[in-house]
């Protein structure tokens, strides 16, 4: 082989080597301390309870909507059932207070009952209705404040 061919082959090999090293340098990140910075976010569940299962590993990348943990729902379920029972009780009390208020209101308009009786029936009805509305909002929100 002549000298020119050997130099061309050697130049090609050196050029390919330089291209490979440049590609490696651009594409792959190197570090001496092996630390990578990333955004971390503290998370908290809407409801409390014991963790049944952790579905991700520390440092794993996650995106919005990924299931991270499963919470044991027994305590939450008891609280939810209790709130629904309380709501049913308040609904019955609200209906009774509303009927009583309407009766007293009709009698008051006829002058049969006193102002004190009318005011008492109005206050009782408003109080029960407010408690019912609050309990209803909690149940509709899924008991997030339990």
C-alpha positions in Angstrom: 0.0 0.0 0.0 1.2 3.4 -0.7 1.7 6.1 1.9 -1.2 8.2 0.6 -3.8 5.4 1.2 -2.5 4.7 4.7 -2.7 8.4 5.6 -6.3 8.6 4.2 -7.3 5.6 6.3 -5.6 6.9 9.4 -7.2 10.3 8.8 -10.6 8.7 8.4 -10.2 6.7 11.6 -9.1 9.8 13.5 -12.0 11.8 12.0 -14.5 9.2 13.0 -13.0 9.0 16.5 -13.3 12.8 16.8 -16.9 12.7 15.6 -17.7 9.9 18.1 -16.2 11.7 21.0 -18.0 15.0 20.0 -21.3 13.1 19.8 -20.7 11.5 23.3 -19.8 14.9 24.8 -22.9 16.6 23.4 -25.5 13.9 24.0 -24.4 12.5 27.4 -24.0 14.5 30.5 -21.0 13.7 32.8 -20.5 14.7 36.4 -18.0 13.9 39.1 -20.4 13.9 42.0 -23.3 12.1 40.3 -25.9 14.6 41.6 -28.7 15.7 39.4 -30.9 18.6 40.3 -34.6 18.4 39.7 -37.8 20.1 40.8 -39.3 18.5 43.8 -42.8 19.1 45.1 -44.3 18.4 48.5 -47.7 16.6 48.3 -50.4 15.9 50.7 -53.6 13.9 50.5 -57.1 15.4 50.8 -58.0 12.8 53.3 -56.1 11.2 56.1 -55.4 7.5 56.6 -52.8 4.8 56.7 -50.9 4.2 53.5 -51.7 0.8 52.1 -49.2 0.8 49.2 -46.6 3.2 47.7 -46.6 2.9 43.9 -43.5 5.0 43.1 -39.9 4.9 44.1 -38.0 7.8 45.6 -36.7 10.1 42.8 -38.9 8.6 40.2 -40.3 11.1 37.6 -44.1 11.4 37.8 -46.6 13.5 35.9 -50.0 15.0 36.7 -52.6 12.3 37.3 -50.2 9.5 38.2 -51.3 7.4 41.1 -48.6 7.7 43.8 -50.0 5.9 46.9 -53.1 4.1 48.0 -54.6 5.1 51.3 -56.5 2.6 53.4 -60.1 3.8 53.1 -61.6 2.1 56.2 -61.3 5.2 58.4 -62.5 7.5 55.6 -65.4 5.2 54.8 -66.6 5.2 58.5 -66.4 9.0 58.5 -68.2 9.2 55.2 -70.9 6.9 56.4 -71.3 8.8 59.6 -71.6 12.1 57.7 -74.2 10.7 55.4 -76.2 9.4 58.4 -75.9 12.9 60.0 -77.1 14.4 56.8 -80.2 12.2 56.7 -80.9 13.1 60.3 -80.6 16.8 59.6 -82.8 16.4 56.5 -85.6 15.0 58.7 -85.1 17.8 61.2 -85.0 20.4 58.5 -88.3 19.2 57.0 -90.0 19.1 60.4 -88.6 22.6 61.3 -89.8 23.9 57.9 -93.4 22.5 58.4 -93.4 24.0 61.9 -92.2 27.3 60.6 -94.9 27.4 57.9 -97.6 26.6 60.5 -96.4 29.3 62.9 -96.0 31.8 60.0 -99.7 31.2 58.9 -100.9 31.5 62.5 -98.8 34.6 63.0 -100.3 36.2 59.9 -103.7 35.6 61.4 -102.6 37.0 64.8 -103.0 33.8 66.7 -99.4 33.4 67.9 -97.1 35.8 69.5 -94.0 37.5 68.0 -91.8 35.4 70.3 -93.3 32.1 69.0 -92.8 33.3 65.4 -89.2 34.4 66.0 -88.4 31.2 67.8 -89.8 29.1 64.9 -87.9 31.2 62.4 -84.6 31.0 64.3 -85.0 27.2 64.7 -85.7 26.7 61.0 -82.8 28.9 59.9 -80.4 27.1 62.3 -81.4 23.6 61.2 -81.3 24.7 57.5 -77.7 26.1 58.0 -76.6 22.8 59.7 -78.1 20.8 56.9 -76.5 22.9 54.1 -73.1 22.6 55.8 -73.4 18.8 56.2 -74.6 18.6 52.6 -71.6 20.6 51.3 -69.2 18.3 53.2 -70.8 15.1 51.9 -70.8 16.5 48.3 -67.1 17.5 48.6 -66.4 13.9 49.5 -65.7 14.6 53.2 -62.4 16.3 52.4 -62.4 18.0 55.8 -62.8 14.7 57.7 
